[in-house]
Amino acid sequence: MNGPGEDGPIGAGKAVVVPDSGTRDALADGADRAGALSSALATLGMHCIVEARGSLAVVSPADGRQASVASLTDHALRDAVVNAAHDLGFTNIALELRGEDG
Amino acid sequence: MRYVTVMTSLPFDGGTDAPDADSIHAPASVRDELHSGTIAREARLVGWLREQRSVAIGFSGGVDSSYLACVALDALGPEHVLAVIGRSATYPAVQWKRARSVADRFGIPVLEVDTDELHDPRYAANPTNRCYFCKSELWSRVLPVARAQGMNVVLDGTNADDLHGHRPGRRAADEQGVRSPLAELGFSKEEIRVLSRIRDIPTWSQPASPCLASRLPYGTAVTPERLERIERAESALRALGIAGDLRVRDHGEVGRIELGRAELEQWLVPARAAAIGDAVRRAGFDRAALDLGGFRSGSLNTLAGVVES
């Protein structure tokens, strides 16, 4: 999964931030929260890249970790993922959907 | 302005009262859902409508306005009821078809007016009180038409549940004297669904269907192109078989999909998730993402901090 404006792959646990306010503090805060959420999701077995878009977190499975998506059909795990995002100040967390060709 | 009148093909006996539990021709399971308070409430609604003598109803083809129009038709007869559809780019075509279908089925007289909220810069800028400008435009078009048609009162389908939360459109209705009998008489959404089912109104199980602009975060300009992209994406997802609550929220390059909880679990299966991602991208979004929290009415209000999570 590539982050915005990046050409190369991003490894597991990395985080990106898309500014919604343009301030340095907001950028730093978004990056911090994205990184923290990425770590929190890893403890739940979800190895994801997290992109902070203001109050929205967009997550995508790290390369080779597509199988973890299937586990999200379990509502208990999904609730834990959503709660982890809320705990870090995200109002919404969404899973990026890639095509069949990845 | 379009004038399309559908005259009723059903005989009106002028004396249809609200149903009582024993007279309802519905399965026992449905009757069991009714409480005596709900029955009494519909009887009060019938009485209230008869006091008005004639009514125009802002008619979207949604659960509430469909129910209100059907009860009004029974209470007053077709010469004294007019359902007015406001049409604009923010009104989904599929919803318009539903509205016309309900009107045709029950013989509700319909009139359509074009509204032009997109050309109001106060609306197009998409502030948190966007709905106020939209409803101001709607009622400013509906009221003259209703008067010209000899209707005494203009109504909307607001219910009692709608009085909570962030509803700036209410102020526009209040300012222009639009009445909301379902809210005034305390009808909950659930009661309206049950009563609609008894009347065999097909909208009884229909998900809520707010205007397309509700998919845009506040501050993102409302444009025809964005609305069309959202409508294409939602239509494509419906075509895949998604039922129930569905929204595609516009986050610029990302289309964020919200599904009802049961649907969400089904569509998280990888092959199916890929299919809905493809559908949203084909509709014009560069990227697609599925909200893991599922559908939440007014979720962009939460995202924008207008209401608390």
Interface residues (C-beta under 8 A of the other chain):
Chain A: R53 G54 S55 L56 V58 Q66 V69 A70 L72 T73 H75 R78 V81 V82 A85 H86 T91 N92 I93 A94 L95 E96 L97 R98 G99 E100
Chain B: H251 V254 R256 I257 R261 L264 E265 L268 V269 P270 A271 A273 A274 I276 G277 D278 V280 R281 R287 A288 A289 L290 D291 L292 G293 S299 T302 L303 G305 S309
